[in-house]
Amino acid sequence: MLLAGCAILVAVLGVLFAHQSTADGFDRAVDSPVIGWFGGRGHIALWLAYPGTTIPAVAVSAVIVVACLLTGRLRGAALAAAAVPVAVGVSEVLLKPLVHRTYLGQVVYPSGHVAAVFALAATVTVLLLAPPRPPAALWVPAVTAAYVIAAAVVIGVIGVRFHYFTDTVAGAAVGTGTVCALALLADLIPAVRPSRIPRRSAAS
């Protein structure tokens, strides 16, 4: 259901904003106060947006992959390895050229920064809430931190004028929906279990 909701949201917003080159009234109402607050503080906005860029997103993905491999969660490792590249690919290769919404001359729908960081947040959520679930004292702070960072990236890319607010909404939907789709696919892969070698009886 979440995957379907994300897909519908991205499609509807894409139709509404296709080939648009100026903000609509809703985006102006949300974006203007954020941009105004960051006036003269652009470096802060850039730092907030940084977790959605390639190097930190790939680095965090690699850490998650290694953690999954060390704990024997091979499907989790595959999910973590694929989430960000697939989400960013859907955003940058498929949707941006298709919708072709522009901001200051750059195609912006949906936000690749936000797609990447929400893909990471959704991956953390899936891995920590799926059995075997760790104690709440571990997963609650981790999941909360992931979405706080994702929200900071949203604010950052708006403040630095990389995106309209609705670009970030679509980016969040792309990142979340991508992880839902990959998790569903991963569930179709049989779990890898150690092979059992029959013991030879003493009489044989």
C-alpha positions in Angstrom: 0.0 0.0 0.0 2.8 2.4 0.8 4.5 1.6 -2.5 1.3 2.3 -4.4 0.7 5.5 -2.5 4.3 6.7 -3.3 3.8 5.9 -7.0 0.5 7.7 -7.2 1.9 10.8 -5.5 4.9 11.0 -7.8 2.7 10.5 -10.9 0.1 13.1 -9.9 2.6 15.8 -8.9 4.6 15.0 -12.1 1.5 15.6 -14.2 0.7 18.8 -12.3 4.2 20.3 -12.6 5.3 19.0 -16.0 7.3 21.6 -17.9 6.8 24.2 -15.2 9.5 26.8 -14.8 8.1 28.9 -12.0 6.8 28.1 -8.5 3.1 27.8 -7.9 1.4 29.5 -5.0 1.8 26.6 -2.7 5.5 26.2 -3.3 6.0 30.0 -2.9 4.2 29.9 0.4 6.4 27.2 1.7 9.7 28.1 0.1 9.9 31.8 0.6 10.2 31.8 4.4 12.9 29.1 4.2 14.9 30.9 1.5 14.4 34.2 3.5 15.8 32.7 6.7 18.9 31.4 4.9 19.6 34.7 3.3 23.3 35.3 4.0 23.5 31.8 5.6 23.8 29.8 2.4 26.7 27.7 3.8 24.4 26.4 6.5 21.8 25.3 3.8 24.6 23.6 1.9 25.7 21.7 5.0 22.1 20.6 5.7 21.8 19.3 2.1 25.1 17.5 2.2 23.9 14.1 3.5 21.9 13.7 0.3 24.9 14.0 -2.0 26.8 11.1 -3.5 29.7 10.6 -1.1 27.9 10.5 2.3 25.0 8.5 0.8 27.3 5.9 -0.6 29.4 5.8 2.5 26.4 5.2 4.8 25.1 2.6 2.4 28.4 0.8 2.6 28.4 0.8 6.4 24.9 -0.7 6.3 25.9 -3.4 3.8 28.9 -4.4 6.0 26.8 -4.5 9.1 24.2 -6.8 7.3 27.0 -9.1 6.0 28.5 -9.4 9.5 25.2 -10.4 10.9 24.3 -12.8 8.1 21.5 -10.7 6.6 22.3 -11.2 2.9 19.0 -9.9 1.7 19.4 -6.8 3.9 22.9 -6.2 2.4 21.4 -6.4 -1.1 18.7 -4.0 -0.2 21.2 -1.5 1.3 23.5 -1.8 -1.7 20.7 -1.2 -4.2 18.5 1.4 -2.5 20.3 4.6 -3.1 21.5 3.9 -6.7 18.1 2.8 -7.8 16.3 5.7 -6.1 18.7 8.2 -7.6 18.5 6.5 -11.0 14.7 6.7 -11.0 14.9 10.3 -10.1 17.7 11.5 -12.3 17.5 9.2 -15.4 13.8 8.6 -15.6 11.6 11.2 -14.0 13.6 14.5 -14.3 13.8 14.3 -18.2 10.2 13.0 -18.4 8.7 15.8 -16.2 11.2 18.5 -17.1 10.2 20.9 -14.4 12.9 23.6 -14.1 14.2 25.9 -11.4 16.8 28.5 -12.3 17.4 26.6 -15.5 17.9 23.2 -13.9 15.6 20.2 -14.1 14.5 19.6 -10.5 11.6 17.1 -10.2 12.0 15.1 -8.2 14.8 15.9 -5.8 17.7 13.4 -6.1 19.2 14.6 -2.8 15.9 13.9 -1.0 15.4 10.6 -2.9 18.8 9.4 -1.7 18.4 10.3 1.9 14.9 9.0 2.2 16.0 5.8 0.6 18.6 5.5 3.3 16.1 6.3 6.0 13.6 3.8 4.7 16.3 1.1 4.4 17.3 1.7 8.1 13.6 1.5 9.0 13.0 -1.8 7.1 16.2 -3.4 8.5 15.6 -2.4 12.1 11.9 -3.2 12.2 12.0 -6.5 10.4 12.6 -9.6 12.5 14.8 -10.1 14.3 14.0 -6.7 15.7 16.7 -5.2 18.0 15.6 -3.6 21.4 13.6 -0.4 21.1 16.5 1.4 22.8 18.5 0.8 19.7 16.0 1.1 16.8 14.0 4.1 18.0 17.0 6.5 18.2 18.4 5.2 14.9 15.2 5.5 13.0 14.4 8.9 14.5 17.9 10.2 13.6 17.5 8.9 10.0 14.3 10.9 9.5 15.6 14.0 11.3 18.6 14.0 8.9 16.2 13.5 5.9 14.1 16.5 7.0 17.3 18.6 7.3 18.2 17.7 3.7 14.7 18.9 2.6 15.2 22.2 4.4 18.7 22.5 3.0 17.9 22.0 -0.7 15.0 24.5 -0.4 17.2 27.0 1.4 20.0 26.8 -1.2 17.4 27.0 -4.0 18.1 23.7 -5.5 14.4 22.6 -5.4 10.8 23.6 -4.8 9.1 22.1 -1.8 7.0 19.7 -4.0 10.2 18.4 -5.6 11.3 17.3 -2.1 7.9 15.6 -1.5 8.3 13.7 -4.7 11.9 12.8 -3.8 10.8 11.4 -0.5 8.2 9.3 -2.2 10.7 8.1 -4.8 13.2 7.1 -2.1 10.6 5.4 0.2 8.8 3.7 -2.7 12.1 2.4 -4.1 12.9 0.7 -0.8 9.4 -0.7 -0.6 9.7 -2.2 -4.1 13.2 -3.6 -3.4 12.1 -5.1 -0.1 9.2 -6.8 -1.8 11.6 -8.2 -4.4 14.1 -9.3 -1.7 11.3 -11.3 0.0 11.0 -13.4 -3.1 14.6 -14.5 -2.8 14.8 -17.7 -0.7 16.8 -17.3 2.5 20.2 -18.8 2.3 20.7 -21.5 4.9 23.7 -23.6 5.7 23.6 -26.9 3.8 23.2 -30.0 5.9 25.6 -32.9 5.3 24.1 -36.2 6.5 26.2 -37.7 9.2 27.5 -41.2 8.5 26.5 -43.7 11.1 29.2 -45.5 13.1 28.2 -48.8 11.4 28.7 -47.4 7.8 
